């Protein structure tokens, strides 16, 4: 497994373009003199309406602050916030880079920077799974420097165009925040300084439909079912409400979120359902009444005030449709039936509505929804494995990709047999240090002119802490297709999208060749190749893939490196165990991973100095979903073990 080696990483200096006005003097004359703190000076300029002067000031001070190790996360955040709020497109590249600069971790442990990092951590990890958010909330308090770098890594890996200087997803995030602060300001309790609606807006964008108003008992409803005046005066607080509907959070069903005054007159916040807008005391307060449908002079058993309000409030929101319309219809049937509804029946119905609301909130949905999630991207499968080349540590990077295919069109129609457009794939590797500053970027080497698979062997120096692989494609239109009238041919760029696929890795420390112990490479996984397929110059005997169908035969490849003291050709015995474990949100310790389902347990002989090994695994009986392949190699002579892992996603056939 040997090929060309990328030369030692050199520092790539990003020459940021200067937006208009950037050469202006950073000095500003402010009433009463300028504050000493550069952040406060910029904030004063913004409050005075001089936004561009503030941006120029902060950008001009970046290098001088960095030279003293004084990177300021407040400036990084305030810069992108100002650009997003003012819609200053010419500053978007600079805003992205200033944000990254601010969260360099050099100052994260001291005040006032520590507070800013913790607050940004809350704003960032509101966008992820709750378990991971809790993990980083706790970790950040103990180690704010680690949290600052995790914030930076989070946004680097969400960047839909990693090879450009602007992070469109980060700008979208801050545009949503600045909009939410204007639109949803009944209180400032969320991490974004908005009410709860602002949190949902930042996470999911705007809903496709909103119903809003006040809930109350109308005169018509009071007469129709005989709502006692005492109930209205005591418990009908006329709470304000909003219901948001999203069509694309849990397809094919709609997803609804209810906001309103908790218990009728409390804070305006996200609630489980309409029942949370009714005062709690209404569930225990019972009144007698003479029902509209009851025989003249008869007494009707008392009912809880809650049921009257529930009838009226669901009538108010019935126009939203979905469960609200269905519940309003059901309550009308109960109340207006020939026989007066029993208390037990109404209570059971009310509790069922509450349970349905709780279940709906637990329904699966994405942690966040972005306009870029719906954009068409290139499909990419990439892997990065630490290896040894003699005594030299390397990282082998593999990538295989394809665009979102469109068929060629014949005479304006798609024929019975679909001919797919040819394309050219381009894979790029970006290596960063442990502070996520870029070290080098390079084009990966395709196996041949027509291949969608590329590889690159990177010298693994200790500074390398993060890798990004991107895949971009150019579609080659057939000459015959070009003759078809333009209106009959879909726009290629629109169909395949302009966003590259991308994958990210955090390699461990470089492998070391020792004099007294064996070493093991990282795992490379893929599909067993068909006998008639030529793998060309691919350095491993498999088709690289981390997403497989259950019927695919999985191949797991690794290398064992013997001690320097071992003579060439010398054999050593190893025990090898390969296991499959579910992939969790929070990293699983090695000792826990070793308890997964055993797939292979064998003893093998490995030849010095380097021996390649692989296993083929049948996954048809495994659970679909995210898995982790865990390899444990134990040297029988020394008893030393190495554990290596690789992610895998198993698709349903």
C-alpha angles and dihedrals in degrees: 000000000000134000143141116327124222110235120252110296115266126199113266109212112208111218102205116207114244113240118220112291095020092120092057119115111275092214116103130186110230129180111265094014132286124294115247095231110085090216092053091046090055093045090052090053092050092049088052090054096254097123097154092049089054092051091048090050094051094044092050092052096048097091095044092050091048092051089062095040091250102130107163119216089193090062092045091053096040092049095056091039091056093046092049094045093050095038092233101170095178089064098048096100091049091046091055093050094044090053091052090046093053093056097054092124095232093113101022095109097058132069136288088018095054092060091050092051092050091049092048088049089058091048092048102043093047081081097062141061112304094239092056091045091054090047093055094041089059095038092048093058090053097040114017091173090061089048092051091054092045090054090051092047091047093058095040089057093047092053105119091204107039094173093061130071097240124076103210093187092055090050090048089052094053093043088056090049094051091046092048092053089060099040103038109039106130085121137352100231100121125086087254093056092251136104119267092280088065091058092054091045092053092046100043108012122233120336120245091236137020131191118191140166142093127309115224146141109262124212088248092055091045091056095039098058099014101249106194114240088230090064092051094048095046105035112015098094092165094233121203115240144181128194118199122199125199122190099192107046098082108010133231090023128064118247118219130197122191123208127180150114106316109239090358101291105033129102119314103252147134110290136184094248147311092301090068090062091061115087112257092234091064089074092063102033110096127188135182120229143170103248121223091236097042122108112266112276096010121127118230122212112260121262133204116262089235092072094056092051092044091056093049097042095050088051088056094054099035091104090068088071122204115080092345094061092043092051093048089053092048093050092049090053091051096047098040099043118118091255117056111250117258121239091238092054093049092046092052091049092050093050091048090055089052092050092048090053092052092048091049091054090052093051114119115266136150117277088230138008123209134180085239092058088067094046117106112254136182115262111243136180114187138168135188119199130182112230140162124242100197101307094334119102114229139173116225111207121194127185134178122177148157136194122246096276126236122190123239112254123230118198091341095303137087108246129222091265114052118219112197124218117254117242142187118228124211120191123193129193120207116191120197134184125243090276088054094248112145116257103174143339126204141172113251120236117252118220089236141339093280099038126117090197123087136176138193132187110213126193105244109223119173091250093068107100107151137030131195124192119194131189124205127174139201117205117221110213119215115247091234090052091055089062092061114099111270095241090058095055122072116234103262095211092049092048100048096034128226099250117102123226112245141188131189135209138185105204119206123236117304116279114251131215106223134189096231109030142051124243132208129210125232116268126267116197134191148123124307105253122238114251093243095052118096112220090197113192095346104140095218130053098243144066104258111241137145096181112065140168114243090246092057117103107236120219119202114197129191141152131227118210118202126217117276088246091064114100117236110272093019114143126224128183122237135181112223127195123183118191139177120221132172115262111243130201093240115051113266117228116247093246090056093046090055090066095067127115110299112240101167133008114176144143118233141179116234124197123224138276098015129352128183119216136177141178129206114218130196108220100180093110095047127102114259120240136058113348138168125222109218120195121190117188118188123192106223092205097055102018090230116144135204123200120203128179139193131186120242134180117205115205127207112252 
